[in-house]
Amino acid sequence: MNIIRHSNQWTEEYRESCIEGYELRITADFKRSDDGGYSGTSWELEVDRDCYIDDAQNGNYAAVYEDLDSFLQEKNIVVEYKSDEYLLLAKKFLDARIEALYTAQELLNGGSYTYKNNKDISQISIPSSHTNTSEERASTTNKRNAINVIAARLREKYPSVAKYILADDISKELEKKHGIVVSGKTILRHYSTHF
């Protein structure tokens, strides 16, 4: 099977799956801000989009590895982890996630979207990079554990510090002490549920 030739079709399917997930999230979890400006949901989508854009600009596609692995497994497609084909698919999936977030913002502002992929909604799994699965890679588990240990120590030392500041401090310490490079934005987006 030629991975590259099928990649656009798979990316479109993934993008529409993301849009469906965001549409459901907007409907079910809509939050309005206290100041009457941006809604909480709008702000959350914008922050997610900006973080993914930063990742894409830095060539960091790890944010979609879990979704990509699930997609490939569901389709019974074998692609070697971090091979050229895998990284190409990861780049395309990250771009699709960003496009889906732009569409979600349009939906939030009263726009509409016509789906091209006629997949039955019962067959769709809503992708989320914020879930922790038992199939998490060992390196991700180690990274998460290191982040949680650093976060607990810093939270104890500075209990009222904002999460985004804490995430930046964790990022610096993680690189300094463990040689693991993860941006504060990525820590905030993927690992902050535990601190």
PAFI-504917 format. One record per residue (C-alpha): x, y, z; residue in one letter; residue number from 1. Coordinates in steps of 0.001 Angstrom, whole numbers, plus 500000, padded with zeros to 6 digits. Example, Ala and Ser with C-alpha at 12.3 -4.5 7.8 and 13.67 -1.06 7.14 Angstrom:
BEGIN
SITE      c1      c2      c3  residu  num
SITE  512300  495500  507800       A    1
SITE  513670  498940  507140       S    2
***
This chain:
BEGIN
SITE      c1      c2      c3  residu  num
SITE  500000  500000  500000       M    1
SITE  501359  503390  499086       N    2
SITE  501147  505463  502259       I    3
SITE  501771  508808  500586       I    4
SITE  499054  508332  497952       R    5
SITE  496460  507535  500599       H    6
SITE  497596  510167  503086       S    7
SITE  495293  512930  501828       N    8
SITE  492221  510710  502120       Q    9
SITE  493196  509630  505649       W   10
SITE  494006  513200  506651       T   11
SITE  490590  514387  505441       E   12
SITE  488901  511626  507413       E   13
SITE  490878  512569  510523       Y   14
SITE  490138  516303  510055       R   15
SITE  486413  515664  509812       E   16
SITE  486563  513418  512860       S   17
SITE  488251  516270  514747       C   18
SITE  485614  518745  513560       I   19
SITE  482864  516411  514779       E   20
SITE  484580  516179  518144       G   21
SITE  484890  519939  518410       Y   22
SITE  481279  520430  517308       E   23
SITE  480131  518066  520048       L   24
SITE  482405  519806  522553       R   25
SITE  481000  523210  521604       I   26
SITE  477455  521926  522021       T   27
SITE  477972  519965  525232       A   28
SITE  480625  521984  527091       D   29
SITE  480075  525579  525968       F   30
SITE  481458  528027  528556       K   31
SITE  480962  531771  528519       R   32
SITE  483506  534101  530084       S   33
SITE  482554  536358  532995       D   34
SITE  483548  539549  531196       D   35
SITE  481173  539023  528261       G   36
SITE  484054  538924  525764       G   37
SITE  485392  535696  524419       Y   38
SITE  483618  532670  525684       S   39
SITE  485675  530271  527740       G   40
SITE  485220  527703  524978       T   41
SITE  486435  530151  522322       S   42
SITE  489515  530934  524372       W   43
SITE  490231  527231  524946       E   44
SITE  489963  526477  521217       L   45
SITE  492187  529435  520375       E   46
SITE  494852  528370  522891       V   47
SITE  494761  524802  521566       D   48
SITE  495094  526063  517985       R   49
SITE  497989  528379  518847       D   50
SITE  499830  525577  520668       C   51
SITE  499380  523224  517720       Y   52
SITE  500582  525952  515343       I   53
SITE  503694  526424  517507       D   54
SITE  504283  522664  517414       D   55
SITE  503892  522599  513622       A   56
SITE  506287  525511  513155       Q   57
SITE  508850  523728  515328       N   58
SITE  508414  520401  513524       G   59
SITE  507090  518780  516699       N   60
SITE  504284  516392  515713       Y   61
SITE  504109  514471  518994       A   62
SITE  500741  516037  519846       A   63
SITE  499045  513794  517259       V   64
SITE  501104  510611  517634       Y   65
SITE  498460  508992  519839       E   66
SITE  495656  509876  517413       D   67
SITE  497752  508725  514458       L   68
SITE  498622  505422  516139       D   69
SITE  494931  504794  516921       S   70
SITE  493925  505679  513367       F   71
SITE  496547  503394  511822       L   72
SITE  495615  500550  514146       Q   73
SITE  491890  500992  513379       E   74
SITE  492628  500850  509626       K   75
SITE  495093  497941  510004       N   76
SITE  497838  500036  508418       I   77
SITE  501405  499229  509398       V   78
SITE  503787  502169  509412       V   79
SITE  507056  502058  511314       E   80
SITE  507046  504531  514213       Y   81
SITE  508957  507719  513348       K   82
SITE  509770  506526  509832       S   83
SITE  509598  509097  507035       D   84
SITE  506054  507966  506171       E   85
SITE  504992  508136  509823       Y   86
SITE  506364  511662  510224       L   87
SITE  504674  512755  506986       L   88
SITE  501341  511433  508255       L   89
SITE  501927  513066  511644       A   90
SITE  502611  516420  509956       K   91
SITE  499460  516105  507868       K   92
SITE  497406  515078  510911       F   93
SITE  498704  518050  512895       L   94
SITE  497836  520380  510002       D   95
SITE  494378  518767  509870       A   96
SITE  493916  519316  513610       R   97
SITE  494793  523006  513162       I   98
SITE  492334  523330  510242       E   99
SITE  489675  521632  512369       A  100
SITE  490233  524197  515118       L  101
SITE  489744  527047  512625       Y  102
SITE  486487  525392  511556       T  103
SITE  485478  524966  515213       A  104
SITE  485967  528698  515770       Q  105
SITE  483708  529362  512772       E  106
SITE  481092  526978  514194       L  107
SITE  481305  528711  517545       L  108
SITE  480670  532044  515832       N  109
SITE  477505  530779  514148       G  110
SITE  478989  529276  510998       G  111
SITE  478187  525870  509587       S  112
SITE  480149  523002  508137       Y  113
SITE  479111  520389  505574       T  114
SITE  480801  517062  506122       Y  115
SITE  482276  515319  503095       K  116
SITE  482904  512017  504825       N  117
SITE  479581  510183  505271       N  118
SITE  480701  508035  508153       K  119
SITE  478034  506954  510645       D  120
SITE  478520  508909  513883       I  121
SITE  478408  505687  515924       S  122
SITE  481631  504616  514164       Q  123
SITE  483522  507785  515028       I  124
SITE  485883  508032  517919       S  125
SITE  486443  511591  519000       I  126
SITE  490170  512252  519049       P  127
SITE  491563  513927  522092       S  128
SITE  495154  514555  522905       S  129
SITE  494156  515183  526532       H  130
SITE  493268  511602  527419       T  131
SITE  495585  509181  529101       N  132
SITE  495339  505662  527697       T  133
SITE  496844  502446  528938       S  134
SITE  498650  502150  525598       E  135
SITE  500753  505221  526297       E  136
SITE  504385  504908  525230       R  137
SITE  506882  504238  528010       A  138
SITE  508737  507464  527172       S  139
SITE  505499  509431  527515       T  140
SITE  504738  507767  530830       T  141
SITE  508245  508581  532090       N  142
SITE  507886  512166  530901       K  143
SITE  504459  512473  532570       R  144
SITE  505847  511068  535839       N  145
SITE  508806  513473  535796       A  146
SITE  506470  516399  535086       I  147
SITE  504137  515388  537919       N  148
SITE  507013  515078  540413       V  149
SITE  508398  518492  539459       I  150
SITE  504889  519999  539464       A  151
SITE  504111  518639  542936       A  152
SITE  507338  520038  544336       R  153
SITE  506834  523452  542711       L  154
SITE  503143  523546  543701       R  155
SITE  504144  522867  547297       E  156
SITE  506739  525627  547177       K  157
SITE  504503  528114  545272       Y  158
SITE  500865  527091  545908       P  159
SITE  499239  530112  544245       S  160
SITE  501319  530288  541049       V  161
SITE  499355  530292  537781       A  162
SITE  499375  527088  535730       K  163
SITE  501020  528686  532699       Y  164
SITE  503903  529993  534834       I  165
SITE  504206  526625  536558       L  166
SITE  504277  524902  533146       A  167
SITE  507143  527154  531987       D  168
SITE  509083  526469  535190       D  169
SITE  508510  522721  534788       I  170
SITE  509727  522923  531177       S  171
SITE  512969  524613  532235       K  172
SITE  513639  522168  535062       E  173
SITE  512741  519158  532932       L  174
SITE  515312  520173  530328       E  175
SITE  517946  521125  532893       K  176
SITE  517694  518039  535128       K  177
SITE  516414  515336  532776       H  178
SITE  517451  516549  529327       G  179
SITE  513821  516334  528153       I  180
SITE  512736  519223  525949       V  181
SITE  509020  520000  526197       V  182
SITE  507628  523505  525813       S  183
SITE  505619  525078  528606       G  184
SITE  502656  525305  526226       K  185
SITE  502784  521572  525550       T  186
SITE  503001  520830  529270       I  187
SITE  500038  523111  529896       L  188
SITE  498019  521502  527096       R  189
SITE  498853  517828  527690       H  190
SITE  500019  517368  531255       Y  191
SITE  498397  520053  533417       S  192
SITE  495402  517990  534542       T  193
SITE  497455  516629  537450       H  194
SITE  498690  519921  538922       F  195
***
